[in-house]
């Protein structure tokens, strides 16, 4: 874990280190330097609807421009929209997203894409972080550490908006949905409720779903800078479920603040998480001969039900560490075209380079179109096993807990008791002195008991 970068960029409370204008400016300078190394002459910037977004955008843009690199602002746009523009704008050497994803409005973050629209590798992230933290590595031509001679000053880059950024992204999404679609076959327009989470999807989602002719209703699509993710979106689907039932909709879809993840609700108001959506889409892709290498990638946090469903479908399954960057890296090395997380980050590399909530929704709807089945029928493909997650405070020194007999023996006992009907996952938090204990089992009560037993063993061994 770096000093600034977490599992997906830099994130924190806006106006508190590291999410300050000072860090944003230095990050802009570092990204500009990286973009130059990529052969780019411009950096794309997009943001979600948080009140702090424009402040941080101004600082980032100033930092980038001070290094002689041009800035192209996309305004409010989903994270995958910035990835698309970074891949399609020839001059782009990098793309930056200002968003804290599903976090409350007072948080914000900075995510970075490299040329081609891919997220950074760990070494690339470390390089940029080193540039940010080394004040002497950013000779901007001005300031206390920059050259004093006007003849040696760097000519600033320009800052200009991309007038049709949202339209370009919406057209791309619509083209993905239409690919291979038999337009001559008559279909009843699906009735959809779309929860935009008062976030980055609030402009693009209506453009996409209206263009494709759906009977779509949009909720939580009036951002005010502070209501992003507030009792709405992929983290809070209760209102969406009620609206689907009240309107007799075929399904509901919910995005998070930057619209790179999706959760869905079937016509009965029952929530489908990422694992279930992944199983549905993988099964359909295999039936159409589009599941390259017959392989799906997910993380260690995926429900055991996904593994069992894929096994029944004779689809190979590879698991990675937590985070969609881990999923993408494994997809690139294995040639898999489909992967994701239970949280709703799903990557369909047949179409895009990163997780995309709206694209994931369209892929799910295409399965409904092609099969003629309801979402509840499709959801029967996978049984979700009860999952219990508990946290235990531990020594910040992070000892190897599997070398502590009392803990290791209790984990082994629970695993043996579950046999093939569940699993145990114990791991350290990436940011806090916590051990996260996750147990999946055949029924909720036994699962809770097993999880508590392991937590008790950890506490006893830690005293």
N, C-alpha and C positions, 0 to 999 in steps of 0.2 A: 504494500500500500504506500503510495507516494505521500508527500507532504501536502499536496493540493488535490490530486486526482483520487477519486474513489472508484467504485465499480463502473460508473458511467459519467466521466467528466468531473468537473468541480461543482460542488453544491453546498449551500448553506443559507443562513438567514440573511436576507438582503440588507446591505449597509453594515454588516458585521463581517469581519475577516472570516473566510477568504472572499466573500461575495461583496467586495467593495469596488468603487470606481478605480482605485489605484491598482488593484489586482487585475481588473478587467482591462485597463489600459496596457499593462505589461503583458497580459495574455494576448491582446491584439498584436502587440509587437512581436511576440514569440510566434504566433500563428503566421504572421506575415513572413517572418524569416523562414519558417517551415514551408510555406507556400512557394517561396522563391526556389527553395531546394527541389520542390516538385515540378519546377518549370512553369509555375503559374504567375500571372500578373494581376490577379484579382482574388478576393475572398468574398464568398456569399455570407450574409448574415440574415437569419430569420429568428423570430421570437414567438412566444405565446402571449397570453393576454394579461399577465401580471403587471401590477402598477409599477414595479421596478424595472420592467423590461426596456423601456425607452432610455432610462438613465444608463443602464449597463450597455445598451447598444451604442449610445453616443461615445462612451469610453472605449469600447472595443474598436469602433470605427476610427476614432482618433488615433489609437495605437497602431492600427493597421496602416492607415494613411501616412502616419509619420515615418514609416519604413519604406515609403515609395510604392506601396501596393494599393491598387484601386479597391474600393469597397462597393459591392452591389447589395443593396438592402432589399429583402423580399417581404418585409413587414410581418404581419401576423400570419403564420403558416405552420402546418404540422412539421415536426422533425423530419419525417421521411420526404417532405417536400423540399427541404434544404438538401437532403442527400441526392434527390433527383437533379436539382439544379447544379449541384457540385459535379455531377456526372455528365451533364449535358451542356453546360456553359464552357466553351473551349478554353477560355482564359482562366477559369477557376483552378487555383492550386489548393484550395481548402474551403470548407464550409463550417460556419459556426451557428449553433442553436442556443438561444438564451431561454432556458426553461428548467423547471424543477419537476417536470413530469407530473406525477400524481400527488405531489406534496401540497400543503396549504399555500395560499397566496404570498405569505410573508417570506417564504423560501424562494430562491432562484438558483440557477445553475448555468454552466457553460459546457456544451457538448461540441466535439470537433469531428468533422469528417475530412478525410484526405481526398485528393484528386481521384475521381472515379466513383465517389459517393460511398466509400467504405469507412467504417469506424477505424480509429487508430489501433495499431498493435501496441502491446505493452512497451516495447523499446521506443516506438515513435512517441508515445505518451510521455515516457521518461525524458526523452530529448526535449520536448516542448516544456515540460515542467522545469527542467534545468535552465532553459532560456529565461523562463519567468522569474525564477529565484535568483538568477545571476544578473544583478543590475548592470554590470559592466558589459554584458553580452548584447546589449541593445543600443548600438550607436545610432541614434535617431537624427543626429544633426542639430539637436537643440537640448536645452536643459543643462543641469549641472555637470553631467558626465559626457555630454555630447560635444562635438567639435565646435569651437568658437569662430573659426574662419568661415565666412559665408560661402567662399568658393568650395568648401568641402561638405557643405550641408546637403542632405538628401532632398531631392525634389519630392514634395508630398504627393501621394496618390489622390485620386478623386473619390468622392462619395456620391453615389447616385442610386435611385430606386430602380428596381425591375418592375416596370409598370404592370406586366401581365403575369407575375409569378404564380398567383393562385390559379389563374386560368390554365397556365401550362401544366401545373400539377393535376388539376381536375381533368384535363383532357387525357393525360397519361393514365389516370385511374380508370376512366371510362373505356379507354382502348384496351386495357387489361381485361376488363369484364367482357367486352365484346369479342375478344380473340377466340376464334373457333365456335362462336355462338351461331346456331342455325336460326337466322332471323325470320325464315319463312314459316317456322312452327309457331302457331298461335299460343299465347300464354296469358293467363290472367295476371294483371299487374299485382305484384305482391304488395301487401300493406305493411309498412315498416314504421316503427317509432325509433327515432335516432336521438340519442342523448349526447350532446356535444360538450358536456362538462364545463360549459362557459369558458372553453379553452380554445386552442388553436384551430379546431375543426369547425368553428361556428360559421365561417364564410365558405370554406371549401366543400363541406359535406352537403349543403343544399345544392351547390353547383353540380356535384356528382350525381346524387340520387335523383334530382329533377331531370338532368340530361338523359338519364337512363330510363326515365318513364315510370318510376316507382310511385306508388301512392304513399308518400312519405310525410310524416309529421315530425317536427323537430322540437325538442325540449332542451332546456338549459342552454340556450343559444343567444343569451343577452349578457355578455361579459361586462363587468364594471371595474375590472382591475383587482377586485378583492374576492369575487365569488367563484373563482376557478376551483373546481373539484369540491366545492362546498356542498356536502350532502347530495352529490350527483356524480355522474361519470362511472368509470369502471370500478371504482372503489365503493360505490353506493348505488346499487341497481334497484333498490326497493321501489322508488317512484316510477322508474322505467317499467318494472313488472306490473305495477298497478295500471299504468297507462296502456300497456299492451292488452291486458284483459279487458279494460273498460272500452277500448275502441275496436276490439275484435281483430287486432293486428296479427299477421302471420309470424312476426318476430320483432324483437327489439335489439338494438345494438348500442353499446356504450363505449365511448373512448375515454382516455385520460387527458390530462391537461395539454400534452403536446401531441396527442393522437397517434402515438406509435404502438399502443396496445388496444386490444379489443376484448370485451366480454359480451356475451349474447344472452338473450332471454327468449325462450320458446313461446309458442302461442298459449301455453298454460301458465306462463309467468315464472317458469322454472329456469334458474340461471345455469348457463353453460360456461365453464371456465376454459382457459387456454388448452388444457390437455384434451378435453372432449372435442373442441373445435379441431384440434390437430388430428385426432383420430378420424374424425369424419372426413376431413379434407384428404388425408393420406389414403384412406380406403378408396375414395373416389378417384384420386389421381392414379392409383394402382390399376383400377378397373379400366382406365383410359390409356394405360401405357405411358403415363407421364411421370411416374415416380422413379426418377433416375436412380440406379443402383439399389432400388427397392429398400430405401433406407430413410429413417426419420431420426433426427437429433433432438434431444431435449436435455434438461438439466437434472441434477440429482434430486431436485425438489419436486419433480413430476410425481403425480400419484401413481401408486403401483398398478392401479387400474389401467393406466395407459400402456404399461409394459405388457400386461395380460391381453389387452385388446389387440395390440400390434402382433403379439405372438399368435393369437387366433387367426389373424389376417395374413400370417406368414410374411410379415414385414420386419426387416432387421431394425434394431433399435440401439442407438449409441447415446450414452449420457455424458454430460460435461459438468464443469463447475457452474456456480450460479452466475447469471448475467447473460444478456443476449449477445454481448461481444464474444463470450465463450462459445455460445451456440454457433455463431457465424463462423468463427475460426475453425471449428470442427467440421462445419459444412463445407468450407473451402478445401480442407485437407482430405475429406472423404468423397467429395463430389455429390453429397446429398443436396437435394433441391428444396427440402422442407424441414423446418425445425422450429422450436419455440419453447416458451415457458408457460407454466400453468397460470402465471399472472396475466397472461394475454399478449405478451410479446411473441409474435409469430413472423417468421421469415419465409417468404416464398421467392426463392432466388431465381425461379423461372421468369419472374417479373421485375424484381427489385433487389437492391443491394442491402436493405436493412429492414427491420421490423416496421410494419405499417398497419395501423388499426383500420383505416378505411379500406385498404386493399384486402386485409384479412376478412372484413365483413363481406366484401364483394365475392371473394373466393368461396365463402360459406354459402352465400346466396346462389352462386352458380351451381353448387351441389344440389340445392333445392330445385333450381330450374331444371337441371339435367335429369334428375331422378324423379321429379314430381312428388317427392315425399315431404311431409311436414318436418319441422325441425325437431319436434319431440320424437318422431319415429327415427330420424337419423341419430338422435342422441342415445338411442338404445344400444348403439355399437359399443359403448363403454360403461362399465360399472365403476362409480367413484367410491373408493374405500374411505371410511372415516379416518380423518387425519387430525392429530392433536399436536400442537406446537407449544412448548414451554421454554422459558429462559431462566437460567441460573447464573447469578453473579459469581464470578470466580477471580482468582488471582490474575492481575494484569500481565504477569510474566508468561502466561499461557503455557503451562507445562503440558507434556504429552499425556493426556488423560487416559489413553489406552495402556499406559505403563503403570497406572495405579490399579492394583488388583481389584479393590472393592468396586470400582467403576466398571472396569473391563468385564468382570464376572457378572455384574448385574445386566449389562448390555447383552452379553452372551446368553444369559438365562432368558431374557425377554425374546431374543431372536429365536431361540429354540422353541419357546412356547408358541410363537407365531407360526413357526415352520414356514410354509409357503403361502400363508394367508395374510402376510403383512411384512413390514420392514421397519428398521430403526435407522435413523440418521442423526448423528451427534456431531456438531461442528461449532467452531468459534465464530462469533460475530466478526464481521470485517471492520467494525468501527467502535465497538464497545467491549468492556471486559465481561462478556457473557458467553456461556455455552448454550447453544440452541439445541434443544432436544425435540426431535420430530419422530412420532410413532404413527404408523398406519396399521390398521387391523380390521378384522371382519365385522366388529360392532363397536359402537362408540364407547360404551361403558368400560369394556375390557381395555380398549385403546387408551382411555384416560388413565386407568389404573397402571398400566405398563409404563406410560410416560411419567407419571408421578413417582413410580418406584425408581426409575433411573435418576430423576431429579433429586430424590431423597438420598440416593447413593452418592451423587456428586457433592451435595451439601455436607454429608457426613464426612466424606473424605477430605473436604476443603477446610474443615474446622480443626 
